[in-house]
Amino acid sequence: MASLNDIGVAAAITVLSVFIFIVAFAILRLQPFNDRVYFPKWYLKGLRTDPTHSGAFVRKFVNLDSRSYIRFLDWIPGALRMPEPELIEHAGLDSAVYLRIYLIGLKIFVPVAFLAWAVLVPLNWTNSTLEHAKRNDVISTAIDKLSISNVPVGSQRFWGHIVVAYAITFWVCYVLFKEYAKVASMRLQFLASERRRADQFTVLARNVPPDPDESVSELVEHFFLANHPDHYLSHQVVYNANKLARLVKKKKKLQNWLVYYKNKYSRNSTKRPFMKTGFLGLWGKKVDAIDHHESEDEKLSKEIAAERKRIADDPKSIMTAAFVSFKSRWGAAVCAQTQQFRNPTIWVTEWAPEPRDVYWPNLAIPYVSLRVRRLIIAVSFFFLTFFYMIPIALVQSLASLEGIEKAAPFLKPVIQKSFVKELITGFLSGIVLKLFLMFLSTILMIMSKFEGFISLSSLERRSASRYYLFNFVNVFLGSIITGSAFEQLRSFIHQSAKDIPKTIGVAIPIKATFFITYIMVDGWAGIAGEILMLKPLIIYHLKNFFLVKTEKDREEAMDPGSLGFNTGEPRIQFYILLGLVYATVTPVILPFIIIFFGLAYVVFCHQIINVYNQEYESAAAFWPDVHGRVITALVISQVLLMGLLSSKLAAQSTPFLLALPVLTIWFHRFCKGLYEPAFIRYPLQDAMMKDTLERVREPHLNLKGYLRTSYIHPVFKASEDVEDEEEVLDEKWESESVIVPTKRQSRRNTPVPSNVSGGSSPSLPEIVQELPQP
C-alpha cells in the first residue's frame, strides 16, 4: 500500500517525465527536418511546405533562431485558439466532438472537486477511526484519513456523503443532458451543411437470397426497380477481393525493398547490393538484391493479373451484397430505414458507410455467419477478461515489496532503502499494469474484425466498448477485490465474522492510492508521450532515409495516423469512472483526474489540428456510446457507495441512496428516446430539403458519374489498368439506368420494358387487369 511519501516520489518522477517529454517535443518540433512529423496534416492538405532557410547548410536541419526557443511553449495557446466551427471545418465533426469528452471531464470534476473538498474532506479528516483501527492490524496511511474510511461506523456524518452523492448525480445528469443536446444539434447541422458525399445516396443491401436463374447483380437490379422504381439509380455488387488485396499489399512491400536497394546502389554504384533469400535474410542462397526483387515483382504482377481475371470471371467471387445508389437522399433514407421484405433476415438494408470508412475484408463474410461469429467472440471475450486477471494479479503481487522479497531474497537489502522502497510501492505496480494492457487494444480489434463489422468506425466503437468493460473488470474490480482481500487477509483470519463487513468498508477506499499512481503513470506520462510522438519520429526518418524517392513516398512516410478512438475513449471513461466512484469515498483523487483531463485536452487539441488525419467521418455517431458509459459509471458509483455505507452500518441513511440508480436509469432512457434517433436515423425532411436545394443549384448534375467509382474496391482503383477493370466489374454504371432481361419464368419483378432484350415483361397494372373480376 502506497504511503504519502510513496505518492510523492511517484508524482515527482511523473512530473519530471512529463516536463522532459514536453520540453523535448517543444525543441524537436522547431527543427526543420522534423516539420513533417509534427505538422503532417497541413502537408496533406497542401497548406504547408518544407521550411527553406538561406545561409549555412546546417540551417536545413537545425533551427538556429534563438528567439524561437524562448517561445517554446507557444504551441499551447496556438492549440487552444482555434474556434470550434473552424475546428470542425479543419478536422471534421468526429475530432471536434471527441475533444468535448475531455471537456465533459473538466465540467464534471472541477465543481465536484470543490464540493467534495469543501464538504467531505473536513467530515473525513476530523475523525480518529483509523488510529483506533491500527490496533487491530488494519493497514492505513495518511491519505486514507481524508477518505470515508476515517468516519466512525454508524456515524451521522454519512448524511453529508449522501447529500454530496445526490448533488453529484444531478450535476452529472445536467452536464450530460446539455452535452447530448449540443452534440445532437451539431450532428444535424453538420449533416445539413455538409457537402455532397457518396454515402448520402447509397445503401448497403445484404443477404441477397440466391436464385438459380439469375446472378446477384440481376437480382439486385430487379428487386430495387420493382420496389423503388422512382428512386433507384444503380448498384455495385461486392466482390471477394481479399486474396487480391493481400497480393497487392505484398507487392507494395516488395517494391519498397526494391526502392531501398536501388537507392543504396545509387549511393555506391561500384558495389551491387546482395541478400540472402532465407528467413529474414539470415541464411539461404546469396543473390543480387535488385535482380531478385525485380524478378519477384514481375511474378507478383502476373499473379495479380491472374487473380483479377478470376474475380471478373468467377461468379463465386460475387458476394450476396451490393451497394445500391439512389437518385436522391430522400430515396436512400427511405430504403435504409425501412424493412424491404416480409422476411426480415433477407434483403437487409442499412446506410452504406462512407467510402473511406468501409472495411473491405469483412464484406466478403457471409451474412448468415455473423451471428455465429459474434457468439464465438462473446465467449472468447468472457474467458479473455477473466483469465487475464490471473497474470495481472500475479505480476502485480511480484511488483510489491513482499512479492519481490519472496521471489528474490537477495534483493532485500536494496529494496529496503528508503528511495527504492518508495519507488517500488508508488510507481512499479502502475507500470506493470500499463505494460500488461499494451497489447490489449490489438487483441480486441482482431476480435472485432472477426465478428464481421463492415466499417472502421463500427470496429473502433465495438473495440472501445470491450476495452471499457475489460478495464472495469480487470483494472478496477480486479485491483480493488484482489488488493483489498490480500492486504486484509490477516485481519479477516483473526476477526470474528461480524467484524468482516467493517473491515471491508475500511479497506476498499484504501485502494485509491494505487489508482492515483496509475493515473499519473498512464494518464499524465502517457499523454506527454503522446505529444512527443517518439515512435512516428523514428519511423519517419528511417523511411525518409531508406525508402523515399518521390514526393508521394514522402507523404506516405509521414503517416500521421488517426485519433485511435478504440483506445482513447475507454481510457477517458475509465478516469470518469474512477472520479465518480471516489468522489464521495476518497476525494483526494480528484485533483489528479482534473490534471489529466486538462493536460489531455491541450495535447489532443494540438494533435487534432496539426497531426492526426482521420480515416473516416461518422458525424459523431459514437456519442450515444459515450453518454451510456458515463451513465454506467454513475450507476456503479452509486451502487458501490450503497454497499460501502451498508458495511459502515449506516442503516438509517443508506436507503436514501436507493432512488439514485433508479433516477439515473430513468434519465438515461429519457435522453435515449429524445436524442438517440438523431444518431441512428436521417430525417426525411432534411433529406428532401438538401435534395431540393441541390436540384436548384446544380440542375445538370451527373449524379451517376459522381457515384460511379465511390464503392469500387480500393485494389481495383489503385491498379494500373483501372479503367479496364471498371469496365469488367462495373458494367452497370452507365448514363441511363438499364433493366436486364429476367431469366425467371415469373417476370413480375421487372414492371417496365427491358432496354437490353427489347422485349417487355408484363407490368404490375397489366397483371392486376388479368385477374378475374368479381
C-alpha positions in Angstrom: 0.0 0.0 0.0 1.4 3.4 -1.0 2.0 6.0 1.7 2.1 9.7 1.3 5.8 9.6 0.7 5.4 6.9 -2.0 2.8 9.0 -3.8 5.1 12.0 -3.6 8.0 10.1 -5.1 5.8 8.7 -7.9 4.4 12.2 -8.5 7.9 13.7 -8.6 9.1 11.1 -11.2 6.0 11.5 -13.3 6.1 15.3 -13.3 9.7 15.2 -14.2 9.0 12.8 -17.0 6.1 15.0 -18.3 8.4 18.0 -18.2 11.2 16.3 -20.1 8.7 15.0 -22.7 7.1 18.4 -23.3 10.5 20.2 -23.5 11.8 17.6 -25.9 8.7 18.0 -28.0 9.0 21.7 -28.0 12.6 21.6 -29.2 12.1 18.8 -31.8 9.1 20.4 -33.4 11.2 23.5 -34.1 13.7 21.6 -36.2 13.2 21.9 -40.0 13.9 18.2 -40.6 11.1 17.2 -38.1 8.5 19.5 -39.6 6.7 16.7 -41.5 6.4 14.6 -38.3 4.8 17.3 -36.1 2.7 19.1 -38.7 1.8 16.3 -41.3 -1.9 17.4 -41.5 -1.0 20.7 -43.1 1.2 19.0 -45.6 -1.5 16.5 -46.6 -3.9 19.5 -47.1 -1.3 21.2 -49.2 -1.2 24.3 -46.9 2.4 23.8 -45.7 5.7 23.3 -47.5 9.2 22.3 -46.3 10.9 25.1 -44.4 13.6 26.9 -46.5 16.5 28.7 -44.9 19.2 30.6 -46.7 22.8 30.5 -45.5 24.6 27.7 -43.8 23.8 24.1 -44.7 23.1 23.2 -41.1 20.0 25.5 -41.2 18.3 22.9 -43.3 18.3 20.6 -40.4 18.6 22.7 -37.2 16.7 25.8 -36.2 19.4 28.4 -35.2 16.9 31.1 -34.3 17.4 31.5 -30.5 14.1 33.5 -30.2 12.0 30.5 -31.2 13.4 28.5 -28.3 12.4 31.3 -25.8 8.8 30.9 -27.0 9.0 27.1 -26.9 5.6 26.8 -25.2 3.7 29.0 -27.8 2.1 25.8 -29.1 -0.3 25.7 -26.1 -2.2 28.9 -26.9 -2.0 28.0 -30.6 -3.8 24.7 -29.9 -6.5 26.5 -27.9 -7.0 29.4 -30.2 -8.9 27.7 -33.0 -12.7 28.1 -32.5 -14.9 25.0 -32.7 -16.6 25.9 -36.1 -13.2 26.3 -37.7 -12.0 23.1 -36.0 -15.0 21.2 -37.5 -14.2 22.6 -40.9 -10.5 21.7 -40.5 -10.6 18.3 -38.8 -14.2 17.1 -39.0 -17.0 16.7 -36.5 -15.7 13.4 -35.1 -12.5 15.1 -33.9 -14.3 18.2 -32.5 -16.8 16.1 -30.6 -14.0 13.8 -29.3 -12.4 16.8 -27.7 -15.7 17.5 -26.0 -15.3 14.3 -24.0 -12.3 15.8 -22.3 -14.3 19.0 -21.7 -17.0 16.8 -20.1 -14.4 15.5 -17.6 -13.4 19.1 -16.7 -17.1 20.3 -16.5 -18.0 17.4 -14.2 -15.0 17.2 -11.9 -13.9 20.7 -11.3 -17.2 21.7 -9.5 -17.3 18.2 -7.9 -13.8 18.6 -6.5 -14.6 22.0 -5.0 -17.8 20.5 -3.4 -16.0 17.3 -2.1 -13.1 19.2 -0.7 -15.3 21.8 0.9 -17.8 19.3 2.5 -16.4 15.7 2.6 -12.7 16.3 3.4 -13.4 18.1 6.6 -16.0 15.4 7.5 -13.5 12.6 6.9 -10.4 14.3 8.4 -11.8 15.3 11.8 -12.1 11.7 13.0 -9.8 9.2 14.5 -11.2 5.9 13.3 -8.1 4.7 11.5 -5.9 5.5 14.5 -8.0 3.1 16.6 -8.1 0.5 13.7 -4.3 0.2 13.7 -4.6 -1.6 16.9 -6.4 -4.4 15.0 -3.7 -4.6 12.4 -5.7 -2.7 9.7 -3.2 -1.0 7.4 -3.7 2.6 6.6 -1.8 5.7 5.5 -2.1 9.5 6.0 -4.0 9.8 2.7 -6.7 7.4 4.0 -7.5 9.9 6.8 -9.1 12.0 4.0 -11.3 9.2 2.9 -14.6 7.8 4.2 -12.6 5.0 6.0 -11.9 7.5 8.7 -15.6 8.1 9.5 -16.8 6.0 12.5 -19.2 3.2 12.0 -22.9 4.3 12.2 -21.9 8.0 12.2 -24.4 10.7 11.3 -21.7 12.2 9.2 -22.7 9.8 6.4 -25.6 12.1 5.7 -23.1 14.5 4.3 -21.8 11.8 1.8 -25.4 11.1 0.8 -26.2 14.8 0.1 -23.0 15.1 -1.9 -23.9 11.9 -3.9 -27.2 13.5 -4.8 -25.5 16.7 -5.8 -23.0 14.9 -8.0 -25.8 12.8 -9.6 -27.9 15.9 -10.5 -24.8 17.8 -11.7 -23.6 14.9 -13.9 -27.0 14.4 -15.4 -27.3 18.1 -16.1 -23.9 18.2 -17.9 -24.8 15.0 -19.9 -28.2 16.4 -20.9 -26.7 19.7 -22.2 -23.9 17.9 -24.0 -26.2 15.3 -25.6 -28.5 18.2 -26.8 -25.5 20.1 -28.1 -23.8 17.2 -29.9 -27.1 16.1 -31.5 -27.6 19.7 -32.7 -24.1 19.8 -34.0 -24.6 16.5 -35.9 -27.8 17.6 -37.6 -26.3 20.9 -38.5 -23.2 19.2 -39.8 -25.2 16.8 -42.0 -27.4 19.7 -43.2 -24.4 21.9 -44.2 -22.1 19.1 -45.4 -21.1 18.9 -49.0 -22.3 16.1 -51.2 -21.0 12.7 -50.2 -21.5 9.2 -51.8 -22.8 7.6 -48.6 -25.8 10.1 -48.6 -27.2 8.4 -51.7 -26.1 4.8 -51.1 -27.5 1.9 -49.1 -25.8 -1.4 -48.4 -28.1 -4.4 -49.2 -27.0 -7.7 -47.6 -28.1 -11.3 -47.6 -29.5 -11.2 -51.1 -31.3 -14.5 -51.5 -29.8 -16.9 -54.0 -31.6 -17.6 -57.3 -30.7 -20.4 -59.6 -31.8 -18.4 -62.7 -30.3 -15.0 -62.1 -27.0 -13.6 -60.9 -26.7 -11.4 -57.8 -26.4 -8.3 -59.9 -29.6 -9.1 -61.8 -31.4 -9.9 -58.6 -30.5 -6.6 -57.0 -31.5 -4.6 -60.1 -34.8 -6.3 -60.4 -35.7 -6.0 -56.7 -34.9 -2.3 -56.4 -36.5 -1.4 -59.7 -39.7 -3.2 -58.6 -39.8 -1.7 -55.1 -38.1 1.7 -55.6 -38.9 2.4 -59.2 -38.8 6.2 -59.0 -35.6 6.5 -56.9 -33.3 3.6 -57.8 -30.3 4.7 -59.7 -27.7 2.0 -59.9 -25.7 -0.6 -57.9 -22.3 -2.1 -57.4 -22.1 -5.7 -56.3 -19.5 -6.7 -53.7 -16.6 -8.8 -54.8 -14.4 -11.1 -52.6 -11.1 -9.4 -53.4 -9.3 -10.3 -50.2 -6.7 -12.5 -51.8 -6.1 -9.8 -54.4 -5.7 -7.2 -51.7 -3.1 -9.4 -50.0 -1.2 -9.8 -53.2 -1.2 -6.0 -53.8 -0.1 -5.4 -50.3 2.7 -7.9 -50.7 3.8 -6.2 -54.0 3.9 -2.8 -52.4 6.1 -4.1 -49.6 8.4 -5.8 -52.2 8.6 -2.5 -54.2 9.6 -0.7 -51.0 12.6 -3.0 -50.7 13.4 -2.6 -54.3 13.5 1.1 -53.9 15.7 0.7 -50.8 18.2 -1.4 -52.7 18.2 0.9 -55.8 18.8 3.9 -53.6 21.6 2.0 -51.8 23.2 1.2 -55.2 22.8 4.8 -56.4 24.9 6.0 -53.4 27.7 3.5 -54.2 27.5 2.3 -57.8 30.7 0.4 -57.5 29.1 -2.4 -55.4 25.9 -4.2 -56.2 23.8 -5.0 -53.1 23.4 -8.7 -52.2 21.0 -10.5 -49.9 20.1 -14.0 -48.7 16.8 -15.5 -49.7 16.2 -17.3 -46.4 14.2 -16.3 -43.3 14.8 -12.5 -42.6 17.8 -12.6 -44.9 19.8 -14.6 -42.2 20.5 -17.6 -44.4 19.8 -19.1 -47.8 21.2 -18.5 -51.3 23.1 -15.3 -51.8 21.6 -13.3 -54.8 21.7 -9.9 -56.3 19.1 -7.9 -54.3 17.9 -5.7 -57.2 17.6 -8.5 -59.7 15.9 -10.8 -57.1 13.3 -8.2 -56.2 12.6 -7.2 -59.8 12.1 -10.9 -60.6 9.7 -11.3 -57.6 7.9 -8.1 -58.6 7.3 -9.5 -62.1 6.0 -12.8 -60.7 3.6 -11.0 -58.3 2.3 -8.8 -61.2 1.4 -12.0 -63.1 -0.3 -13.4 -60.0 -2.2 -10.2 -59.5 -3.4 -10.2 -63.2 -4.5 -13.8 -62.9 -6.4 -13.2 -59.7 -8.1 -10.1 -61.2 -9.2 -12.2 -64.1 -10.5 -14.9 -61.9 -12.6 -12.4 -59.9 -14.1 -11.0 -63.1 -14.9 -14.4 -64.5 -15.9 -16.5 -61.4 -19.5 -16.0 -60.2 -18.5 -17.3 -56.8 -16.3 -14.3 -56.2 -19.5 -12.1 -56.1 -20.9 -11.9 -52.6 -24.6 -11.7 -51.7 -24.3 -8.0 -51.0 -24.4 -4.8 -53.1 -24.0 -1.0 -52.7 -27.3 0.4 -54.1 -27.4 4.1 -55.1 -30.5 6.3 -55.4 -31.3 9.4 -57.3 -31.9 11.4 -54.1 -31.0 11.4 -50.4 -34.7 11.0 -49.7 -34.9 7.8 -51.6 -31.8 6.4 -49.9 -33.2 7.4 -46.5 -36.4 5.6 -47.1 -34.7 2.4 -48.2 -32.1 2.4 -45.4 -34.6 3.0 -42.7 -37.3 0.6 -43.7 -37.8 -3.2 -44.0 -37.6 -4.4 -47.6 -39.1 -7.8 -47.4 -41.6 -9.7 -45.3 -38.8 -12.0 -44.1 -36.6 -9.5 -42.1 -33.5 -11.7 -42.5 -33.1 -11.2 -46.3 -32.7 -8.1 -48.3 -31.4 -6.4 -45.2 -30.6 -2.7 -45.9 -28.6 -0.2 -43.9 -26.8 3.0 -44.6 -23.6 2.4 -46.5 -20.5 3.6 -44.6 -18.6 6.5 -46.0 -16.2 5.1 -48.7 -13.2 5.8 -46.5 -14.9 4.1 -43.6 -15.6 0.7 -45.4 -13.6 -2.2 -44.0 -13.5 -4.2 -47.3 -12.2 -7.6 -46.0 -15.4 -8.1 -43.9 -17.7 -7.5 -46.8 -16.6 -11.0 -48.0 -18.0 -12.6 -44.9 -21.4 -14.3 -45.5 -24.2 -12.5 -43.7 -25.6 -15.7 -42.2 -22.4 -16.5 -40.4 -22.3 -13.2 -38.5 -24.4 -14.4 -35.5 -22.2 -17.5 -35.1 -19.0 -15.4 -35.2 -20.4 -12.9 -32.6 -21.3 -15.8 -30.3 -17.8 -17.2 -30.6 -16.2 -13.8 -29.8 -18.6 -13.2 -26.9 -17.5 -16.5 -25.3 -13.8 -15.7 -26.2 -14.0 -12.3 -24.6 -15.5 -13.7 -21.5 -12.6 -16.0 -21.0 -10.0 -13.4 -22.0 -11.4 -11.0 -19.5 -11.4 -13.3 -16.5 -8.3 -15.3 -17.3 -6.3 -12.1 -18.0 -6.8 -11.3 -14.3 -4.6 -14.1 -13.3 -1.3 -12.9 -14.8 -2.1 -9.3 -13.8 -2.7 -10.3 -10.2 0.4 -12.5 -10.2 2.7 -9.9 -11.6 1.3 -7.1 -9.5 1.9 -9.2 -6.4 5.5 -9.6 -7.5 5.7 -5.8 -8.0 5.1 -5.3 -4.3 7.8 -5.2 -1.7 6.7 -8.5 -0.2 6.5 -10.2 -3.6 10.0 -9.1 -4.6 11.4 -10.2 -1.3 9.8 -13.6 -1.6 10.8 -14.1 -5.3 14.3 -12.6 -4.9 15.5 -12.6 -1.3 19.0 -11.4 -2.3 17.5 -8.0 -3.3 16.1 -7.4 0.2 19.0 -5.1 1.3 18.5 -3.0 -1.9 14.7 -2.6 -1.7 14.7 -1.7 2.0 16.5 1.6 1.1 14.1 4.5 1.5 14.1 5.8 -2.1 13.9 2.3 -3.7 11.1 1.3 -1.4 9.1 4.4 -2.2 9.7 3.9 -5.9 8.5 0.3 -5.9 5.5 1.0 -3.7 4.3 4.1 -5.5 5.4 3.5 -9.1 6.1 -0.1 -10.1 2.6 -1.5 -9.9 1.2 1.1 -12.2 3.9 0.5 -14.8 3.3 -3.3 -14.6 -0.4 -2.8 -15.2 0.3 -0.4 -18.1 2.6 -2.9 -19.8 0.0 -5.7 -19.5 -2.6 -3.6 -21.2 -0.2 -2.6 -24.0 -1.3 -5.3 -26.4 -4.9 -5.4 -25.4 -6.2 -3.0 -28.0 -4.7 -5.1 -30.8 -6.3 -8.2 -29.4 -9.7 -6.6 -29.1 -9.5 -5.1 -32.6 -8.7 -8.5 -34.1 -11.8 -9.9 -32.2 -14.0 -7.1 -33.6 -12.8 -7.8 -37.1 -13.6 -11.5 -36.7 -17.1 -10.5 -35.8 -17.6 -9.1 -39.2 -18.3 -5.3 -38.8 -18.1 -3.6 -42.1 -16.8 -0.2 -41.2 -13.8 1.1 -39.4 -16.0 3.3 -37.2 -18.1 0.3 -36.0 -14.9 -1.7 -35.4 -13.5 1.0 -33.2 -16.8 1.5 -31.4 -17.1 -2.2 -30.6 -13.4 -2.4 -29.5 -13.9 0.6 -27.3 -16.9 -1.0 -25.6 -14.9 -4.1 -24.9 -11.9 -2.2 -23.8 -14.0 -0.3 -21.3 -15.6 -3.5 -19.9 -12.2 -5.1 -19.7 -10.8 -2.1 -17.7 -13.8 -2.2 -15.4 -13.4 -5.9 -14.6 -9.6 -6.3 -14.5 -8.2 -2.9 -13.6 -11.0 -1.6 -11.4 -12.7 -4.5 -9.8 -9.6 -6.7 -10.0 -7.4 -4.2 -8.3 -10.0 -3.5 -5.6 -11.0 -7.1 -4.8 -7.7 -8.8 -5.0 -5.8 -5.9 -3.5 -8.2 -5.4 -0.6 -8.7 -9.1 0.1 -4.9 -10.0 0.2 -3.9 -6.9 2.1 -6.6 -7.5 4.8 -6.4 -11.3 4.8 -4.6 -11.5 8.1 -7.2 -9.2 9.7 -10.0 -11.4 8.4 -8.5 -14.5 9.9 -8.1 -13.0 13.3 -11.5 -11.4 13.4 -15.0 -12.6 14.2 -17.4 -12.9 11.3 -19.5 -9.9 12.4 -16.4 -7.6 12.1 -15.6 -8.6 8.5 -18.0 -6.2 6.8 -16.5 -3.4 8.9 -13.0 -4.3 7.7 -14.2 -4.4 4.0 -15.7 -0.9 4.4 -12.4 0.4 5.8 -10.2 -1.5 3.2 -11.9 -0.7 -0.2 -11.2 3.1 -0.1 -7.5 2.4 0.7 -7.0 1.2 -2.9 -7.4 4.8 -4.1 -3.6 5.2 -3.6 -3.0 2.6 -6.3 -5.3 4.4 -8.7 -3.6 7.7 -8.0 -0.2 6.2 -9.1 -2.0 4.6 -12.1 -3.4 7.9 -13.2 0.0 9.5 -13.1 1.7 6.7 -15.0 -0.9 6.0 -17.6 -2.6 9.4 -17.7 0.0 12.1 -17.2 3.1 10.4 -18.6 1.0 8.7 -21.3 -0.4 12.0 -22.6 3.1 13.6 -22.5 4.4 10.7 -24.5 1.5 11.1 -27.0 2.6 14.6 -27.9 6.3 13.6 -28.2 5.5 11.0 -30.9 8.8 9.3 -30.5 7.8 6.2 -32.5 6.4 8.1 -35.5 9.5 10.3 -35.4 11.9 7.4 -35.7 9.8 5.5 -38.3 9.6 8.7 -40.5 13.3 9.3 -40.5 14.1 5.6 -41.2 11.6 5.6 -44.2 12.8 9.0 -45.4 16.4 7.9 -45.4 16.0 4.4 -46.9 12.7 4.4 -49.0 11.7 7.9 -50.0 12.3 8.6 -53.7 9.4 10.8 -54.7 7.1 13.3 -53.0 4.4 10.7 -52.9 6.7 8.4 -51.0 7.4 11.2 -48.5 3.7 11.7 -47.9 3.3 8.0 -47.2 6.3 8.1 -44.9 4.6 10.7 -42.7 1.6 8.5 -41.9 0.2 10.7 -39.1 -2.4 8.1 -38.1 -5.8 8.9 -36.5 -7.2 9.5 -33.1 -7.5 5.9 -32.0 -11.0 6.1 -30.6 -10.9 2.4 -29.6 -8.2 3.1 -27.0 -8.5 6.8 -26.2 -12.2 6.9 -25.4 -12.2 3.9 -23.0 -9.3 5.5 -21.1 -11.2 8.7 -20.7 -14.2 6.7 -19.5 -12.1 4.8 -17.0 -10.9 8.0 -15.4 -14.5 9.3 -15.3 -15.4 6.0 -13.5 -12.6 6.5 -11.0 -13.6 10.1 -10.4 -17.3 9.3 -9.8 -16.6 6.3 -7.6 -14.0 8.0 -5.4 -15.6 11.5 -5.3 -17.6 10.6 -2.2 -15.1 8.0 -0.9 -11.6 9.5 -1.3 -11.8 13.0 -2.8 -8.0 13.3 -2.8 -8.0 11.5 -6.2 -10.0 14.3 -7.9 -7.1 16.8 -8.5 -5.1 14.1 -10.2 -8.0 13.4 -12.6 -8.6 17.1 -13.3 -4.9 17.5 -14.2 -5.2 14.5 -16.6 -8.3 16.0 -18.4 -6.7 19.5 -18.6 -3.4 18.2 -20.0 -5.1 15.7 -22.3 -7.4 18.4 -23.7 -4.5 20.7 -24.6 -2.4 17.9 -26.1 -5.2 16.5 -28.2 -6.2 19.9 -29.4 -2.7 20.3 -30.8 -2.6 16.8 -32.3 -6.0 17.1 -34.0 -5.1 20.5 -35.5 -1.6 19.6 -36.6 -1.1 15.8 -36.7 -4.0 13.4 -36.9 -5.7 12.8 -40.2 -9.0 11.0 -39.6 -9.5 7.9 -41.7 -13.3 8.5 -41.8 -16.1 10.8 -40.7 -19.0 9.3 -38.9 -20.6 12.7 -37.8 -20.2 11.9 -34.1 -22.1 8.6 -34.4 -20.2 7.4 -31.3 -21.8 9.9 -28.9 -24.6 7.6 -27.6 -21.9 5.1 -26.5 -20.1 7.9 -24.7 -23.2 9.0 -22.9 -24.1 5.4 -22.0 -20.7 4.7 -20.5 -20.8 7.8 -18.3 -24.3 6.8 -17.1 -22.9 3.3 -16.4 -20.1 4.8 -14.3 -22.5 6.9 -12.4 -24.7 3.9 -11.5 -21.7 1.9 -10.5 -20.5 4.7 -8.2 -24.0 4.8 -6.6 -24.2 1.1 -6.0 -20.7 0.9 -4.6 -21.5 3.8 -2.2 -24.6 1.9 -1.0 -22.5 -1.2 -0.4 -19.9 0.8 1.4 -22.3 2.6 3.7 -24.1 -0.6 4.5 -20.8 -2.1 5.6 -20.4 1.0 7.8 -23.7 0.2 9.5 -25.4 3.4 8.3 -28.8 1.7 8.3 -30.8 4.9 8.6 -29.1 6.8 5.8 -28.3 4.1 3.2 -31.9 3.6 2.0 -32.0 7.2 0.8 -29.4 6.2 -1.9 -31.8 3.6 -3.5 -33.5 6.3 -5.5 -30.3 7.4 -7.2 -29.8 4.4 -9.6 -33.5 4.5 -10.4 -33.4 8.2 -11.3 -30.2 7.8 -13.2 -31.5 4.9 -15.4 -34.8 6.8 -16.0 -32.7 9.9 -17.1 -30.7 7.7 -19.5 -33.9 6.3 -21.1 -35.3 9.8 -21.4 -32.2 11.1 -23.2 -32.0 7.9 -25.3 -35.6 8.5 -26.5 -35.1 12.2 -27.0 -31.7 12.4 -28.8 -30.5 9.0 -29.9 -32.7 8.9 -33.1 -30.6 11.8 -34.4 -27.6 9.4 -34.4 -29.5 6.4 -36.0 -31.9 7.8 -38.5 -31.7 10.6 -41.0 -34.8 12.9 -41.0 -36.7 12.7 -44.3 -37.4 16.4 -44.1 -33.7 17.2 -44.0 -33.1 14.8 -46.9 -35.8 16.4 -49.1 -34.5 19.9 -48.2 -31.0 19.0 -49.3 -32.2 17.3 -52.5 -34.4 20.4 -53.4 -31.5 22.8 -52.8 -29.1 20.7 -54.8 -31.6 20.4 -57.8 -31.9 24.2 -57.8 -28.2 24.9 -57.6 -27.0 22.1 -59.9 -29.8 21.2 -62.2 -27.5 19.4 -64.6 -25.6 17.3 -62.0 -24.5 13.9 -63.3 -25.1 12.0 -60.1 -24.3 8.6 -61.6 -21.0 9.9 -62.8 -20.3 11.2 -59.3 -21.1 7.9 -57.7 -19.5 5.7 -60.4 -16.3 4.7 -58.6 -17.2 5.6 -55.0 -17.7 2.0 -53.9 -15.2 0.2 -56.1 -12.8 -1.9 -54.1 -9.6 0.0 -53.5 -7.4 -2.7 -55.1 -9.3 -2.1 -58.4 -9.0 1.7 -58.0 -5.2 1.5 -57.4 -4.5 -0.8 -60.3 -2.7 0.5 -63.3 -5.4 -0.5 -65.7 -8.3 0.7 -63.5 -10.4 1.8 -66.4 -10.4 -1.7 -68.0 -11.2 -3.3 -64.6 -14.1 -0.9 -64.0 -15.5 -1.9 -67.4 -15.4 -5.5 -66.4 -16.6 -5.2 -62.8 -18.9 -2.3 -63.2 -20.8 -2.6 -66.4 -24.0 -1.3 -64.7 -22.7 2.3 -64.2 -24.0 4.0 -67.4 -25.5 7.3 -68.2 -29.1 5.8 -68.1 -30.4 3.0 -66.0 -31.0 -0.2 -67.9 -33.0 -3.2 -67.0 -31.6 -6.7 -67.6 -33.9 -9.4 -69.0 -35.1 -11.6 -66.3 -34.4 -15.3 -66.6 -37.2 -16.4 -64.3 -40.5 -17.8 -65.5 -42.2 -15.4 -63.2 -41.3 -11.9 -64.5 -43.3 -9.7 -62.3 -40.2 -8.1 -60.7 -39.5 -6.1 -63.9 -42.5 -3.9 -64.5 -41.1 -1.9 -67.4 -39.6 -3.0 -70.8 -36.0 -4.1 -70.8 -33.7 -2.0 -72.8 -31.4 -4.9 -73.2 -33.7 -7.5 -74.6 -36.1 -5.1 -76.3 -39.0 -7.2 -75.0 -41.2 -6.4 -72.1 -42.4 -8.1 -69.1 -46.0 -7.7 -68.0 -46.2 -4.7 -65.8 -47.9 -4.8 -62.4 -51.1 -3.0 -63.6 -51.4 -5.5 -66.5 -51.2 -8.4 -64.1 -53.9 -6.8 -62.0 -56.1 -6.4 -65.0 -55.7 -10.0 -66.0 -57.1 -11.2 -62.7 -60.7 -12.3 -62.8 -63.2 -9.6 -61.8 -65.7 -10.4 -59.0 
